[in-house]
Amino acid sequence: MDSFAPYSVSAGLHLAMAESAAVLQWDELGKLICAERELVGAGTDFGDSVMARTRAVAELIERQVGFLYGDLDTVIDRKSRLGSSAVDLERLPRCSDREYALPSCPLRPPDPDRDMEWIRARNLMTGERQWIPLSLVLLHGTEVSSHDRLMTPISTGLATHVNATEALLAAVVETIERDAIALTWEARLPLPQLAPECLTPNARAFLEADRQRGISTLLFDATTDIDEVAVVYCLQLDENNDDVAQHVHCAAALDVGAAAEKVLRESSSSRLAIARAAQTRHVASVEKITQLTDGAIYMGMRSRRDAFRFLMTESPTSTVSSRVKKVTSAEQLSLLVAQLKSLGIQLMAVDLTSRSARRYGLTVVKVLACGLLPFSHLPSARYRGVPRLYAYPLARFGKSLREDDLNPWPQPFA
């Protein structure tokens, strides 16, 4: 595959970019949505360029499959006719009434009496097969009726791996990570800083490499009430770049040490993508935020550093410790599903494995977590109607919030 572009970012750190041309063949029966769109996958690894390349291709495959439409088990019907064979629309993530009323909000509340296109999904809590709106699965929304745009197209919960169990586990973990990202920023949570002893040798090497480039890093324990998964939130301050002077990153893993290493590894490619986008795209106002990296570009300006002060104040050090779990992936997935079920979260999974992905021995899934707070880069559609946005900060931090109390600044994560 000659479409890879691997190179060393710093001593021992390899980053690879894979672009859509020549990486995969499209399914003969698959319809590619938005054929002119440039798709890019990025991967990083410390000391292993092959693994960086592998991660880049895996991410690209996720993106490509998310744009395929065809050869899928779909139906056009109304929720009111499908009944219990379709997911309960009241459980889907939704914006607040105030957000829906905004002219710039692209989303609409679900209407059970309107025809929609649905796709078969597996309820991971019950094992039942149910219909879910197709617009929640695809990565492109231009051919979805404006009345059926229930969520912004996003890769959250889209994962590829060598088998279904690993893919499902990765997808569920990512939905938990994105929930933590949204909760942290929207509620301005006072997260504890991560204990230094949690860091792996590779994580320390990442920190040192960034420090030598003038980037200081704050790591926070963002693990939520879903403590089967460790979440690490990261704020990086770049004193040599006024245009991208601060940026946030986040990663989740089954172990806090792995999560810390992952967030530092991924921050390298994220910073590159943001800096690359900032060179060609000027985001002068919140109203101009439409693309995924726009919020990071807008909030990256040094003049907006005050918006990050809630992360820069003195905070206690987390007492969480690194613990490697001696369970199989299947056992871990069962434990995670059980904990989410106990919290009232419903997981719906769709098998999106394309013929091309299968030829590479890969499985691609999309998981929707009903009840968690979705990540959104759009300032006018932050899902402020999701009860968890108010219940979790109160239960965990004693913060009683109304919609007017939520963070007015746009989401800086990309």
C-alpha positions as CSV (number, residue, x, y, z in Angstrom):
1,M,0.0,0.0,0.0
2,D,1.9,3.0,-1.2
3,S,-0.6,5.5,0.1
4,F,1.0,5.5,3.6
5,A,3.1,8.5,4.7
6,P,5.1,7.5,7.8
7,Y,7.6,9.7,9.3
8,S,9.3,10.5,12.7
9,V,7.7,13.3,14.6
10,S,10.3,13.3,17.4
11,A,12.8,10.8,18.7
12,G,11.2,7.4,18.4
13,L,7.7,8.7,17.8
14,H,6.2,7.6,14.5
15,L,3.1,9.0,12.8
16,A,1.5,7.6,9.7
17,M,-1.2,9.1,7.5
18,A,-3.2,7.0,5.2
19,E,-5.4,8.6,2.5
20,S,-8.4,7.0,0.8
21,A,-6.8,6.5,-2.6
22,A,-5.6,2.9,-3.1
23,V,-6.0,1.8,0.5
24,L,-9.3,-0.1,0.0
25,Q,-11.4,-1.2,-2.9
26,W,-15.0,-0.1,-2.5
27,D,-17.7,-2.8,-2.3
28,E,-19.1,-3.6,-5.7
29,L,-22.7,-3.1,-4.3
30,G,-21.8,-0.3,-1.9
31,K,-22.7,3.2,-2.7
32,L,-20.1,5.7,-1.7
33,I,-21.6,8.8,-0.1
34,C,-19.8,12.1,-1.0
35,A,-17.3,10.6,-3.4
36,E,-15.3,13.8,-3.7
37,R,-14.5,13.9,0.1
38,E,-10.9,13.3,1.2
39,L,-10.7,10.7,3.9
40,V,-7.7,10.4,6.1
41,G,-6.6,8.0,8.8
42,A,-3.9,8.8,11.3
43,G,-2.0,6.5,13.6
44,T,0.9,7.0,16.0
45,D,3.2,4.7,18.0
46,F,6.3,5.1,20.1
47,G,9.2,3.2,18.4
48,D,7.0,1.1,16.0
49,S,6.4,2.6,12.6
50,V,4.5,-0.6,11.5
51,M,2.0,-0.2,14.3
52,A,1.6,3.5,13.4
53,R,0.8,2.4,9.9
54,T,-1.6,-0.2,11.1
55,R,-3.5,2.2,13.3
56,A,-3.7,4.7,10.4
57,V,-5.3,2.1,8.1
58,A,-7.7,0.9,10.8
59,E,-8.9,4.4,11.3
60,L,-9.3,5.0,7.6
61,I,-11.3,1.8,7.2
62,E,-13.7,3.0,9.8
63,R,-14.1,6.3,8.0
64,Q,-14.6,4.6,4.6
65,V,-17.1,2.1,5.8
66,G,-19.1,4.9,7.6
67,F,-19.5,6.5,4.1
68,L,-20.8,3.3,2.4
69,Y,-24.5,2.9,1.9
70,G,-25.8,-0.1,0.2
71,D,-26.2,-3.9,0.8
72,L,-27.5,-3.0,4.3
73,D,-30.6,-4.4,6.0
74,T,-32.8,-1.3,6.0
75,V,-36.5,-0.4,5.9
76,I,-38.5,2.8,5.5
77,D,-41.3,3.0,8.0
78,R,-42.7,4.9,11.0
79,K,-41.9,4.2,14.6
80,S,-45.6,4.2,15.3
81,R,-46.0,1.2,13.0
82,L,-42.8,-0.6,13.9
83,G,-43.7,-0.6,17.6
84,S,-41.4,-2.4,19.9
85,S,-39.3,-3.8,17.0
86,A,-37.7,-0.3,16.8
87,V,-35.7,1.4,19.5
88,D,-37.6,3.7,21.8
89,L,-37.2,7.2,20.3
90,E,-37.5,8.8,23.7
91,R,-34.2,7.1,24.7
92,L,-32.2,8.7,21.9
93,P,-29.9,11.6,22.6
94,R,-31.6,14.9,22.1
95,C,-31.0,18.6,22.2
96,S,-32.8,21.0,24.6
97,D,-35.9,22.9,23.4
98,R,-33.8,26.0,23.4
99,E,-31.3,24.4,21.0
100,Y,-34.0,23.0,18.7
101,A,-35.4,26.5,18.5
102,L,-32.1,28.0,17.2
103,P,-32.1,28.6,13.4
104,S,-28.6,27.2,13.2
105,C,-29.4,23.9,14.9
106,P,-29.4,21.2,12.2
107,L,-31.1,18.6,14.3
108,R,-34.8,17.9,14.9
109,P,-36.5,15.8,17.7
110,P,-37.7,12.4,16.5
111,D,-41.2,12.2,15.1
112,P,-42.8,8.7,15.6
113,D,-45.3,9.5,12.8
114,R,-42.8,10.3,10.1
115,D,-41.4,7.8,7.7
116,M,-37.7,7.2,8.3
117,E,-35.1,4.8,7.1
118,W,-34.1,2.3,9.7
119,I,-31.3,-0.3,10.0
120,R,-31.1,-3.5,12.0
121,A,-29.1,-3.3,15.2
122,R,-28.4,-5.7,18.1
123,N,-29.4,-4.7,21.6
124,L,-26.3,-5.7,23.6
125,M,-28.3,-5.7,26.8
126,T,-31.0,-8.1,25.7
127,G,-29.6,-9.7,22.6
128,E,-32.7,-8.7,20.7
129,R,-32.6,-7.3,17.1
130,Q,-34.2,-3.9,16.8
131,W,-34.5,-1.1,14.2
132,I,-32.6,2.1,14.8
133,P,-32.7,5.2,12.5
134,L,-30.1,4.9,9.8
135,S,-29.1,8.6,10.3
136,L,-27.5,7.6,13.6
137,V,-25.1,5.2,11.8
138,L,-23.8,6.9,8.6
139,L,-21.1,9.5,8.7
140,H,-22.7,11.7,6.1
141,G,-26.0,13.5,6.5
142,T,-26.6,15.4,3.3
143,E,-29.0,12.8,1.9
144,V,-30.9,12.5,5.1
145,S,-34.1,14.6,5.3
146,S,-33.7,17.6,7.6
147,H,-36.6,16.2,9.6
148,D,-34.7,13.0,10.2
149,R,-31.4,14.4,11.4
150,L,-31.6,13.3,14.9
151,M,-27.8,13.4,15.6
152,T,-24.8,15.0,13.8
153,P,-22.9,12.4,11.7
154,I,-19.9,11.4,13.8
155,S,-17.5,8.5,14.1
156,T,-18.2,8.0,17.9
157,G,-18.7,4.3,18.5
158,L,-17.4,3.3,15.1
159,A,-14.6,0.7,15.5
160,T,-12.7,-1.9,13.4
161,H,-10.7,-4.8,14.8
162,V,-9.7,-8.4,13.9
163,N,-12.9,-9.9,15.4
164,A,-16.4,-8.8,16.5
165,T,-15.6,-8.9,20.3
166,E,-12.6,-6.6,20.1
167,A,-14.4,-4.3,17.7
168,L,-17.4,-4.1,20.0
169,L,-15.2,-3.5,23.1
170,A,-13.3,-0.7,21.4
171,A,-16.6,0.9,20.2
172,V,-18.2,0.8,23.6
173,V,-15.1,2.2,25.3
174,E,-15.1,5.1,22.8
175,T,-18.7,6.0,23.6
176,I,-17.6,6.3,27.2
177,E,-14.6,8.4,26.3
178,R,-16.8,10.8,24.3
179,D,-19.3,11.0,27.2
180,A,-16.5,12.1,29.5
181,I,-15.3,14.7,26.9
182,A,-18.7,16.3,26.7
183,L,-19.4,16.2,30.4
184,T,-16.0,17.7,31.3
185,W,-16.3,20.7,28.9
186,E,-20.1,21.4,29.2
187,A,-20.2,21.2,33.0
188,R,-16.6,22.5,33.5
189,L,-15.9,19.6,35.9
190,P,-13.2,20.1,38.5
191,L,-11.2,17.0,37.5
192,P,-8.4,15.7,39.8
193,Q,-4.9,15.6,38.2
194,L,-3.6,12.2,37.4
195,A,-1.1,10.8,39.8
196,P,2.4,10.7,38.3
197,E,2.9,7.1,39.3
198,C,0.2,6.1,36.9
199,L,2.4,7.0,33.9
200,T,4.1,4.3,31.8
201,P,7.7,4.7,30.5
202,N,6.3,5.5,27.1
203,A,4.0,8.1,28.5
204,R,6.9,9.8,30.3
205,A,8.8,9.7,27.0
206,F,5.9,11.4,25.2
207,L,5.8,14.1,28.0
208,E,9.5,14.7,27.7
209,A,9.4,15.0,23.9
210,D,6.6,17.5,24.1
211,R,8.3,19.5,26.8
212,Q,11.4,19.8,24.6
213,R,9.1,21.4,22.0
214,G,7.8,23.9,24.4
215,I,4.5,22.1,25.2
216,S,3.4,21.7,28.8
217,T,0.9,19.0,29.6
218,L,-1.8,18.6,32.4
219,L,-3.3,15.2,32.7
220,F,-6.6,14.6,34.5
221,D,-8.5,11.6,35.8
222,A,-11.8,11.9,33.9
223,T,-13.1,8.5,34.8
224,T,-16.8,8.6,35.3
225,D,-19.2,6.4,37.2
226,I,-18.5,3.8,34.5
227,D,-15.3,2.8,36.3
228,E,-14.7,-0.3,34.3
229,V,-13.1,2.1,31.9
230,A,-10.3,4.6,32.8
231,V,-10.5,8.0,31.0
232,V,-7.7,10.5,30.9
233,Y,-8.3,14.1,29.8
234,C,-5.4,16.2,28.7
235,L,-4.8,19.9,28.4
236,Q,-1.6,21.0,26.4
237,L,-0.3,24.5,26.4
238,D,2.0,25.5,23.5
239,E,4.1,28.6,24.3
240,N,5.5,28.8,20.8
241,N,2.3,29.0,18.8
242,D,-0.2,31.8,19.3
243,D,-2.6,30.3,16.8
244,V,-2.8,26.9,18.5
245,A,-1.7,27.8,22.0
246,Q,-3.9,25.4,23.9
247,H,-5.7,22.2,22.9
248,V,-7.4,19.3,24.7
249,H,-7.3,15.6,24.1
250,C,-8.9,12.6,25.7
251,A,-8.5,8.8,25.7
252,A,-10.1,5.8,27.4
253,A,-8.7,2.4,28.1
254,L,-9.3,-0.5,30.5
255,D,-6.3,0.7,32.5
256,V,-5.4,4.2,33.5
257,G,-1.8,3.8,32.5
258,A,-2.8,2.7,29.1
259,A,-5.3,5.6,28.8
260,A,-2.6,8.1,29.7
261,E,-0.2,6.7,27.2
262,K,-2.9,6.6,24.5
263,V,-4.0,10.2,25.0
264,L,-0.4,11.4,24.8
265,R,0.2,9.3,21.7
266,E,-2.9,10.5,20.0
267,S,-2.3,14.1,20.9
268,S,0.7,14.1,18.5
269,S,-1.5,13.3,15.4
270,S,-4.4,15.5,16.7
271,R,-2.1,18.5,17.1
272,L,-0.8,17.9,13.6
273,A,-4.3,17.8,12.1
274,I,-5.4,20.9,14.0
275,A,-2.3,22.9,12.9
276,R,-2.7,21.7,9.3
277,A,-6.4,22.8,9.3
278,A,-5.6,26.1,10.9
279,Q,-3.2,27.0,8.1
280,T,-6.0,27.0,5.5
281,R,-9.1,27.7,7.6
282,H,-9.8,30.8,9.5
283,V,-12.7,30.5,12.1
284,A,-13.5,34.1,13.0
285,S,-16.6,33.4,15.1
286,V,-18.6,30.7,16.8
287,E,-21.2,30.9,14.0
288,K,-18.4,29.8,11.6
289,I,-17.9,26.5,13.4
290,T,-19.1,23.7,11.1
291,Q,-16.3,21.3,10.7
292,L,-14.8,19.0,13.3
293,T,-11.6,20.9,13.8
294,D,-13.2,24.4,13.8
295,G,-13.8,24.4,17.5
296,A,-10.2,23.5,18.2
297,I,-9.0,26.2,15.8
298,Y,-11.3,28.8,17.3
299,M,-10.5,27.9,20.9
300,G,-6.8,27.4,20.2
301,M,-6.1,31.1,20.0
302,R,-4.0,32.3,22.9
303,S,-6.5,35.1,23.5
304,R,-9.0,32.4,24.6
305,R,-6.9,30.7,27.2
306,D,-9.1,32.0,30.0
307,A,-11.8,29.6,28.9
308,F,-9.5,26.8,30.1
309,R,-8.9,28.2,33.6
310,F,-11.2,25.7,35.2
311,L,-8.7,23.0,34.2
312,M,-5.7,25.1,35.3
313,T,-6.6,25.8,38.9
314,E,-5.1,23.8,41.7
315,S,-6.8,20.5,42.0
316,P,-6.2,17.4,44.1
317,T,-4.3,14.5,42.7
318,S,-6.3,11.4,41.8
319,T,-5.7,8.4,43.9
320,V,-6.5,6.1,41.0
321,S,-3.8,3.4,40.5
322,S,-2.8,1.5,37.4
323,R,-4.3,-2.0,37.4
324,V,-4.0,-4.4,34.5
325,K,-7.2,-6.6,34.4
326,K,-6.6,-10.3,33.9
327,V,-9.7,-11.0,32.0
328,T,-10.4,-11.8,28.4
329,S,-11.9,-9.3,26.0
330,A,-15.2,-11.2,26.0
331,E,-15.3,-11.2,29.8
332,Q,-14.4,-7.5,29.9
333,L,-17.2,-6.7,27.3
334,S,-19.7,-8.6,29.5
335,L,-18.6,-6.7,32.6
336,L,-18.9,-3.4,30.8
337,V,-22.3,-4.1,29.3
338,A,-23.5,-5.2,32.8
339,Q,-22.3,-2.0,34.4
340,L,-23.8,0.2,31.7
341,K,-27.1,-1.7,32.1
342,S,-27.1,-1.0,35.8
343,L,-26.8,2.7,35.0
344,G,-29.8,2.6,32.6
345,I,-27.6,2.9,29.5
346,Q,-28.8,1.0,26.4
347,L,-26.2,-0.2,23.8
348,M,-27.2,-0.8,20.2
349,A,-24.7,-2.3,17.8
350,V,-24.7,-2.5,14.0
351,D,-22.4,-4.7,11.9
352,L,-21.0,-2.5,9.1
353,T,-18.3,-4.9,7.9
354,S,-17.9,-4.3,4.2
355,R,-16.6,-6.8,1.7
356,S,-13.4,-4.9,1.4
357,A,-12.9,-4.8,5.2
358,R,-13.6,-8.6,5.4
359,R,-11.0,-9.3,2.8
360,Y,-8.5,-7.7,5.2
361,G,-9.8,-9.9,8.0
362,L,-11.4,-7.0,9.8
363,T,-14.8,-6.5,11.5
364,V,-16.4,-3.0,11.6
365,V,-19.2,-2.1,14.0
366,K,-21.1,1.0,15.1
367,V,-22.3,1.2,18.7
368,L,-24.9,3.7,19.9
369,A,-25.1,4.3,23.7
370,C,-28.5,5.6,24.6
371,G,-28.2,7.5,27.9
372,L,-24.6,8.7,27.6
373,L,-23.9,12.3,26.6
374,P,-22.8,12.4,23.0
375,F,-19.8,14.5,21.9
376,S,-20.8,17.4,19.5
377,H,-18.5,19.9,17.8
378,L,-21.5,22.1,16.8
379,P,-22.2,25.0,19.3
380,S,-25.9,25.0,18.5
381,A,-26.4,21.2,19.0
382,R,-24.7,20.0,22.2
383,Y,-27.5,17.6,23.3
384,R,-28.4,19.7,26.3
385,G,-31.6,17.8,26.6
386,V,-29.8,14.7,27.8
387,P,-30.6,14.1,31.5
388,R,-27.0,12.8,32.3
389,L,-25.6,16.3,31.6
390,Y,-27.2,17.5,34.8
391,A,-27.5,14.3,36.9
392,Y,-23.8,13.3,36.7
393,P,-22.2,16.6,37.8
394,L,-24.6,16.7,40.7
395,A,-24.0,13.1,41.8
396,R,-20.2,13.2,41.4
397,F,-19.2,16.7,42.2
398,G,-22.2,18.3,43.9
399,K,-22.6,20.7,41.0
400,S,-26.3,21.6,40.5
401,L,-26.6,23.0,36.9
402,R,-29.3,24.5,34.8
403,E,-28.9,25.0,31.1
404,D,-27.8,28.7,31.7
405,D,-24.9,27.4,33.8
406,L,-23.3,25.3,31.1
407,N,-20.1,26.3,29.4
408,P,-20.8,29.0,26.9
409,W,-17.5,28.4,25.0
410,P,-17.6,26.0,22.0
411,Q,-16.2,22.5,22.4
412,P,-12.4,22.6,21.7
413,F,-11.9,18.8,21.3
414,A,-11.3,17.5,17.7
